[in-house]
Amino acid sequence: MQPQPERNHAGGRNRPPALSSVPAIGYVALGCAKAQVDAERMLSALRAAGYRFVADPDKADLVVVNTCGFIVEAEEESFAAIEEALAACPRVVVTGCLGARAEKLRARFPELLGVFGPEEYEKALSCIFAMAPPPVLPALEPLPRRELLLTPGHYAWLKIAEGCNHDCSFCIIPKLRGPLRSRPIGELVAEAEALAAAGVQELLVIAQDTAAYGMDLGHRTGFVQGRPVRTDLVHLVRELARIVPWVRVHYVYPYPLVDRLVEAMAEGIVLPYLDMPLQHASPKVLARMRRPRHAEKMLGRLAQWRRLVPELVVRTSLIVGFPGETDEDFAMLLDFLRAAELDRVGAFIYSPVEGADANRFPDPVPRALAEERLAELMQVQAEISRKKLARRIGKRVQVLVDARLDEQTAIARSYGEAPEVDGVVYVRDGGALQPGMFAEVVIEEAEEHDLWAVPAKEAACA
């Protein structure tokens, strides 16, 4: 994309201001954890090139906006971020999911220096280097190691694959990010080792569908330090568990392989935490979503997994108000929730997104009704969560400290809490606990989402 004339803040056309001797980069990171990994790769490459980073876009020589385009709300947030960046700085480059819709962005923001889709790192960096030459011009193949993290230094996301092979009617990820493309297992292990050497204690394994890892490669044998290793999720997490104390898996599609993953949890190889987006429970709604549609089989599998791993924590995400969802469908969803007793639930009202097949489905659910259903679902789940967390009172657990609340209270997580999406464990009398430390605690109180504990030496286990 050729650079366009820039607008000043009043809307006129003029030259951009002169560059600083060491150009300053402003970076806006939007979207999911997978997009965050993309942002970390880009930021690490920019730092290797010698750029400075500034939080205030008014003080930046160039601003990069890493966008999300998964749903309408995310798209609007990305548009707003681009507008704000352009108002502050005449040099703006857009990357990420929304960048896959380059023509739409160029029509709306003709002054953008460049628009690049997911994984177009080299193209985006080449554009940045041309518009704001760096102090050092690094090689772009391969990219510099991902060293700059947007998470606290003691945990990091590890993206094991890109794209998705599913055809869910509400989702456009395959259109934005393409089909499943698994990363070599040896490359992932090397990245995990580098992260561990930098102080990472917990790896959060992600992809659009982590359980599909290696399917596109026929689960062929890869090599880790010269050792042959099958390219699949279970073998991968076993390798990662040799490197860091905690391995947590997100976004698992309910393939038969999950049974083997739960067996690894029973062995203590991976945290007993299963993030499995189920989306709904009504067979009719699931059929329209093009998702697995046998909720009764899922209940059986949950029971089997819990027999093997009694402490298993299961998280899911659900959509209410999907086109054609009836009162009966919603009642089936509530019945499933009560029977499944899931630990963590994120629920959302169906949001149309440009390009999704579900936009054409008949019988849209009125927004007001969808909001009522969401409120009812969350009330049901809150009671389930409260009861399940209350069962943990008196239990002794290991926690990883994330932050300090005050001088005497630490904010931590156990195996049952993923960062950013779940509750936390507040540790009283935790003045000696610092971020990145592991500690043994005893749970004393339970709320709807959070737990309160004290260091194990301060209390007797029940």
Beta strands, then each sheet from edge to edge (+ up, - down):
strand 1: 24-29
strand 2: 52-53
strand 3: 62-67
strand 4: 92-96
strand 5: 114-115
strand 6: 155-159
strand 7: 161-162
strand 8: 181-182
strand 9: 202-206
strand 10: 221-224
strand 11: 227-230
strand 12: 246-249
strand 13: 273-275
strand 14: 313-320
strand 15: 344-349
strand 16: 396-404
strand 17: 410-413
strand 18: 425-427
strand 19: 438-446
strand 20: 451-455
sheet 1: 2+ 1+ 3+ 4+ 5+
sheet 2: 6+ 9+ 12+
sheet 3: 7+ 8-
sheet 4: 10+ 11-
sheet 5: 13+ 14+ 15+
sheet 6: 16+ 17- 18+ 20+ 19- 16+
end
